[in-house]
Amino acid sequence: MGLLAHFKYDHPGLNVRAVLADALYGTGAFLDQAAALFDRAQVISQLRSNQKVGRGREETSLEDFFARQASTEADLEIRGTQKRRISFARAHLYVRAHGKRRVVIALKYEGETPYRYLVA
């Protein structure tokens, strides 16, 4: 039994609505197992910039894919206290290592150069 399963067993009355994990847990198996364990929970993790993704017959790295996409800028309130300017783009992409389509978001804060890639 994994850590999440132990947590669910130890806290049966807790309603988990989201599982947030760092890049270490960004595997397809982890995302699928967490989603199955906590019914209707949103599972979010991070992917590496060189992760291979595809749309149709095209396959490329996340970094190359989002370099060709238009991004949107917005102000984001962080923890209810400060606003930061962000740049982001999203796409439904086939993530080769996961063997399925996922929602991928490229996100960076103002002043940052590389995007970080979130997967849900």
Buried (B, 14 or more C-beta within 10 A) or exposed (E): EEEBEEBBEEEEEEEBEEBEBEBEBBBBEBBBBBBEBBEEBBBBBBBEBEBBBBEEEEBBBBBEBBEEEEBEEEEEEEEEEEEEEBBBBBBEBBBEEBEEBBEBBBBBEEEEEEBBBBBB
